[in-house]
């Protein structure tokens, strides 16, 4: 009888937004700003703004599709609804699971590295313990998992706001640099080389926005998902964009660019420079930001396996719901074991970049899927008449532009992989 149980709907708008913000923020912004500044210079904030606009295109596509089909294994279901090809849909679902597993394994390794700054523990001991804790929390219940993720997300946001506040005096006086606003600099701004740097920086910053797509895979555990999911995706992207751009503006004003480039913990450095004391608080927040991202990826990957199973694309065992926790325990255990294997034995540097490339392929196909659905259903509403008031639609140019942007950055990433 367990196979016929459904996931427990407990999530509302607030927790879903915090889940999404935690997925996007992760630990990326705590280390990424230096890399973006290295190619975009003082115009790093513009790179983040462009990246936010590009991410928003695909985000709006996901928002409409989540309104149309509020189910687990979202990306695979969207492709199935558009093209009706089971193998293609299953392949997309498995790619999503793979990206979740590899991302989580990468983050677990990152956590081990941060943890050794405080306590020396061998990886062979620490990594299995972390994986078991993550798997146990993910299997315990979606409400509990999201509650923990939300608490850590609030700490992450608090850390970014603290950076903005403490560095603001240095940013106002331009301790790091005088902002380029002269006539000469405006002429330089017309330079193709400068724009190449800004766009290259946007390509790096774009990866910092990846994560909103994971939100759709908890749709079956959200109350009134048709209304909540689109709004949650939009709110999440807006919050992340505001935080990223604000942090970028303050950081490039408060510190010289040459000190940012190559710094593995630029925000901790900014905090320490601005306050004159150790950035222990920021380091601890970054530590938990890493593990938060890993937890969210485990939850997401297990839900995709569950959704693929309920669509009869995978064996029934992945769709079994535990009577007590109302979570897909078998799928969660499978994902946790896979994360443990990847984290212990595989080199993850290239795999992490490959993960971004795969995600951009998925983004491209999901955007194309929405174009196909819109063309096919240009007259009839997909939703039933009683639910017509919940219809959320975007213009067709949005998925077209989203597919183009995703393919463009996917090619950039491919060149980086083969070069």
N, C-alpha and C positions, 0 to 999 in steps of 0.2 A: 504493500500500500504506500510505502514511502515514496515510490517513484511518482505518484500522482499528487504529492503535496506541492504547494507553491511557496515561493519566497515570501517572507513576512514584510508587509508594507508598513514601515515605521518612519521613514525619512520625510521631512518637510523642507521648505525652501531654504531656510537658514543653514541647516546641516549640510544640504547638498552643495550650497555655495561654498561653505568652508571646506568641504571635501574637494571641490574643484580648485579652489585657491591653493590648497595644500598640494594638490597634484601638479599644478603649474609652477608654483614657487620652488618647491623642493629645496635643493641646495644650490641650484643653478646660479641665481643672482649673487650668492655669496662668493662665487669665484669667477663668474662670467664677465663682470664689468671690465676687468683688466684686459681680457682678450678682445672685447669689442673696442675698447679705447686704443688698443694696439694697432688696429687697422683704420678706425674712424677718427682717432684723435679727439679733439675737443667737441666734435660733432657726434659723439657716442649717443647722447640723448635722442638725436634725430634718427639714428639707426634703430634704437628701441621703438621709437614712434612708428617708423615704417614697418618694422617687424610686427608690431601690434595690429596695424591696419591689414597686413597680409594674413595674419592669424585670424583676424575677425571675419574675413571672407569665408574661410572654411568653418569657423565657429558658427556663423549664421546658417550655413548649410546643415551642420549637425543639429542646430536648434530646430529647424523645420522637420528634419527626418525624425528627431526624437519626439516631436509632436505627432507625426504621422504613425510611427511605429515605436511606442514606448516599451521596448523589450530588451532583455539581455542579449549579448552577442550582437549589439547594435550594428556595427559595420558590416558584418556578414549578412544580417537580415536586410539591410539597405540594398546591398548588391544583389541579393536574391530577389527582392521585390522589383528591382529595375531590369535585371537580365534573365532571371529564372534559370540560372545555371548552377546546379548544386555543387559541382566540383570547384567552380570559381568562388562561390560563397564560402565553402568550407576552407579553401585555401586562404581567403582573407581572414577568416576567424582564427585559423591556426597561426597566421602571421601576427595577428594582434596578441595572441597568447605568447608567442615567442618573444615579441618585443617586451611584454610585461615581465616575463621570466628573466630575460637578459638585463633589462633595466633594473629589476629588483636585485639581481645578483651583483651588478655593478655597484649599486648603492650599498649593499651589505658589505662589500669590500671597502667602499669608501668609509662606512661607519667604523670598520675595524681600524682603518688608518687614523681616523680622528680619535678613536677611543685610546689608541696607544699613546696619544699625547698626554693622557692622564694616568693610565694604568697599562703596564706591559703584559699582554696576554697573547699567547700564540694563536695564529689564525685557525689552526686545526681544532682549537678548543672554542674560541670565541664565535667563529662563523656558524658552526652547528647550533650553538646555544641561541644565537640571534635568530636563526631560521626557525627553530622550534617555537620561540616566543612569538614570532610574526605569524606563523601558521596557526598557532593556538589562538591568538587573538582574532585572526580572520575567521576561524571556524566557530569561535564563541558566539558571534552574532554581529549582524551588520550595524545595529544601533551602537554596540560597544566599540566596534572597530572605527566607526565614523566619529564617535565621541572622543576617542583617543586622538584620531587624526585631526579633529577640529581643535582640540586643546593645543596640540603641537603647532597647528596652523596659526592660531592666535599668537603663540610665542614667536613664530617666524615673522608675522606681520609687525608685532611689537619690536622685534629686533631691527627691522628695516626702518620703522618710524624713529627708533632711537638713533640710528645712524644719521637720518635726516636732521633730527633735532640737534645732536651734538656737533655735527659738521656744518650746520647752517652759518654760524658766525664766520668760520673760515671761508665758506662759499660766498658769503656776501661781500667780503673784502677781496676775494679772489686770491687766497693764499697760494693756491696751486698755479694759477695762471690768470692773466687778464683775458676776459671773454672776447673772442674775435668779432668785434662789431664795427671796426673801422671801415672806411670806404674801400681801402685796399683789400681788406678781408672779404668784403662783399664781392669784389671782383674775383678774388680767388675762389669764392663759392661757386662761380660759374665754371670752374675748372673741371674737366672730365676726370682727371686723376683724383680730385677730391671726392667727386660723386662715386667713383669706383670704390674708394675707401669706405664711404658711407654705406653703399649698398652691400659691400663685403661684410661690413659690421652688422648690417641688418640680417645677412645670411646667418651669422653666428647667433645674433640675438633671437632670431626666429625660433631656434631650438629651445630657448628659454620659455616659450609660450606653449610648447607641446605638452599635452596632458589633459586639456579640456575634453578631448575625445573619450577619455576614460570614464567621464561622468555618465555617458549614455548607457553604460553597461550595468549600472545599478538602478535603471529605470523601473524594474519590476519590484523594487523595494521602496519606491517613492509613492507617497499618497498623492492622488490626483496628478499623475505623472505628465499627462498631456499639457497641462498648464504650467506645472512647476519646472520641468526640464528646460524648455526654451528660455525662460526667464533666468534660471540658474546659470546657464551657459553664458548668456549675455552679461549678467552681473559679474560672473567670475572673470571674464576677459577684461572688463572695464577696471575692476579692482587691480588685477595684475598689471595692466598697462599703466595705470596711474602710479603705482608703487615703483615699477621699473624705471619709468621716465624721471620721476622725482629723485630717486636714488642716483641715477646716472647724472643728472644735472648737478646735484650737490657734490658728488664724488669728483667729477672732472674739474669742478671749480675749487675744491678744497685741497686737491693733491696734484702735483706735477704728473703729466702723462707718463714720463719715463719711469716714475716710481710705481705706477699702476701696472705697467706692462711687466709680465713675468711674475707678478706677485700671486701666490697661490691662495692667499686670504686677504684680498684687497680691502674688504669692508672691515675686517678686524684691524688692519693697519690704519685705516681712516679713523676708526673709533679710538685706537690707542694714541694716534697723533693729536686728535682733537681734544681728548680728555687728559692726556698725560699719564694714563694708567693702563694696566694690562687689560686686554680685551677678552677676559675669561668668559664673560656673559655671552658675547657674540660667538665665541668658539663653541660654547655649550649649545646655543641655539642652532648653530650650523650642524652640530653633531646630531641633534634630534630632527632637524630638517631632513637629513639624509635618511634616517630610519623611517620617518613619516612617508617619504616617497616610496620606500620599499614596501611598506605595509599597504599602501594604496594600490601598488602594482599587483601584489598578491591577491587582494580582493578583486580587482578588475579581471585578472586572468582566470580566476576560478569561475567568475560569473560568465565569461565568454564560453568556457567549456560547458558550463551548465546550459547556457542558451543553445549551443550547438547540439547538445544531447537532446534537449526538448524538441528541437526541430528535426530529430532523427538523423543528424549528420554524423554523430559520434555514438559510441556504445551507451546504453541506458545508465550504466553505473555513474557516469559523470553528471547525470541529471537527478540523482538521488538526493533528497532533502532530509536532513536529520530531524527526527520528530521533536526533539527538545530545543535545538538551537534554531531550527528552520533556516539553516544555511547549507550550501552544497559541500559537505564535509569531504567526500571522496575527491571531488575536483580540487578542493583546497589543499588536501594532503599531497595530491599529485603535483600541483604547482610548487608547493613548499619543497618537496624532494628535488624537483628540477632546479629550483633556485639554489639549493645547497650544492648540487653537482656542479652547476655553472660557476658558483662563487669559489669553490675549492680547487677546481682543476683546469678551468679554461682561461686563456688570456683574454681579457675583456676590453682592452683599449680599442682594438679595431672593431670588435663586436658592438661596442657602444655607438661608434660612428655608423656602423651598418644598421643598427636599430633605427637611428634617425632617418636613414635612407629608406628603410622599409616603411616607416610611418608615413613618409611623404608619398610613397607609392599608394598606400592606403588612402591618404587624403585625396590624391588625384582621382582614384577610382570612386570614392564616395561622392565627390563633387560631380563626376560624370554621371553617377547613378541618379542623383537628384535631377540633373538636366533631362535624363531619359524619362524619369517619372513625370516630370512637369510636362514634357512634350506629349507623353501618352495620356496623361490625365488633365489636359489643358482645359477641358470643359467640366468634367465631373469632379466633385470633391472626394477625396479618399476617405474622409471621416463620414460616419453615419450622421444623418440629419439631427438626431438628438444631441450630438456633440459638436454641431457646426459652430457654436460660439467659441469653441476652443481652438479654432483653426489658426495656425501660425504659418504665414507664407512670406518668402523673400522673392524679389525679382529674379528672373532667370539669369541675369548677368552676374549675380553673386556667385552661384556655383561655377559658372564659366570662368570668371576671374579667379576663383579659388582653385580650380583645376590647373589653370595656367601658372599661377604662383607656386603651387605645390610641385608641379613638374619642373619648373625653373630651378627651385632650390634643391630638388631631388637630383638634377643633373650636376649642380655645383657640388653636392655631396658625393656623387659618384666619381667625379673627377678627382676629388680629394682622396677617395678610397684607392683609386688605381694609380695615383701619382706617387 
